[in-house]
Amino acid sequence: MKIPLLDLKIQYAPLREETQRVINDILDDQHFIGGRYVSELEEKIAEYSGVAHAIGVSSGTDALIASLMGCGIFRSPLDNSPALEVILPAYTFFATAGSVWRCGAKPVFADIDPDTYNIDASQISSKITGRTRAVMPVHLFGQCAEMEKISAIAESNGLAVIEDGAQAIGASRRGVKVGNFGNCAALSFFPSKNLGGLGDGGMVITNDGELAVKIREIRNHGMEPKYYHRHVGGNFRLDALQAAGLLVKLPHLDSWGAMRANNAAVYDEAFSGIEEIKTPLIADGNKSIYNQYVISVPNRDAMLAHLRGKDIGCEVYYPVPLHLQECFAELGYKKGDFPNAEYAAEHTLALPIYPELTREQLDYIVAEVKNGLVKR
Ligand SMILES: *Cc1c(COP(=O)(O)O)cnc(C)c1O
């Protein structure tokens, strides 16, 4: 049996005709940037997330950059003062830190909670300096970070909160969805995210009307009206083709999410009581969208080789924590600085969790994970 980590072809099959119809509409229209599909997607994502404003952008990374710029975290080339600082977890996809760096600010890392893999909120306060301007919690693998604690710390220190919700559209905590905790949140429509486009795409969502106006301008070179620039922004625009493709998929997002959760429950049950396997811990009050199902095992590399040898797609998210990335060497971090992030990087792997997995496939994966445990 060959099981990929993610099978987008199965998801596409029933949506084929509708997707091709909207693509043809756009080709006939020859209106490729912005336009009615983008506005409609913005309205629907805002409604879905329960926020007041949504701004479609070119990727999740650009959503983070536009959010930082919108919150005033952007270094002018004429500014000689020490860099502004943004606190974020050491264990996340690179874009969280890369976007901070590209805005001319300094990423300041914090360790993660070893159970949820999200930023350890108790580590944030000690990292705050006179230059800190924001905290960027990541809702990793589809589960919300500890937002009450994070927001309280941010509020008492006058910091912005930018949620990296790239893996967590629709995830909720105590009934509140991603995008309603911080000043704004970044979403990604990269094809492997739960709501994936026909290529790159992203969105900034927020309840702050003023911030929304500013980010809408930043998306288009800070231009408003045409050829008048109040801010320096970028070309962070979303294509009509992406918006149209996403509008076809959005009505299915919750049923796909429920299927992912069912698959997770099958794994949880099958691995319960096996001491060597640590299954994902979903914190009280959290509803995960299971963008990934990540387990921790003592013999991770051998397990990876074993599963791949059995044609089971799996992946390590992420093999090197951000504080140990070569490009951040000048920040001066060293091995041992964030033991939980380092432990996760060495012991975790993601199993297939996509909605259309069959029971037979899940049973096969479970059996091979158990077989893989004995290998060293
Ligand atoms: C995918 C991802 C991003 C970036 O999104 P892109 O659309 O690929 O630019 C940012 N942060 C996290 C946590 C992600 O998983």
PDBQT file of the ligand as one rigid body, heavy atoms in Angstrom, charges set to zero:
ROOT
HETATM    1  C1  LIG A 401       3.019  27.900   5.823  1.00  0.00    +0.000 C 
HETATM    2  C2  LIG A 401       3.449  28.755   6.942  1.00  0.00    +0.000 A 
HETATM    3  C3  LIG A 401       3.808  30.103   6.767  1.00  0.00    +0.000 A 
HETATM    4  C4  LIG A 401       3.974  30.731   5.432  1.00  0.00    +0.000 C 
HETATM    5  O1  LIG A 401       2.931  30.620   4.552  1.00  0.00    +0.000 OA
HETATM    6  P1  LIG A 401       3.211  30.666   2.971  1.00  0.00    +0.000 P 
HETATM    7  O2  LIG A 401       1.847  30.806   2.410  1.00  0.00    +0.000 OA
HETATM    8  O3  LIG A 401       3.882  29.388   2.603  1.00  0.00    +0.000 OA
HETATM    9  O4  LIG A 401       4.065  31.859   2.697  1.00  0.00    +0.000 OA
HETATM   10  C5  LIG A 401       4.072  30.861   7.889  1.00  0.00    +0.000 A 
HETATM   11  N1  LIG A 401       4.035  30.327   9.120  1.00  0.00    +0.000 NA
HETATM   12  C6  LIG A 401       3.718  29.034   9.335  1.00  0.00    +0.000 A 
HETATM   13  C7  LIG A 401       3.664  28.519  10.732  1.00  0.00    +0.000 C 
HETATM   14  C8  LIG A 401       3.441  28.205   8.250  1.00  0.00    +0.000 A 
HETATM   15  O5  LIG A 401       3.147  26.919   8.470  1.00  0.00    +0.000 OA
ENDROOT
TORSDOF 0
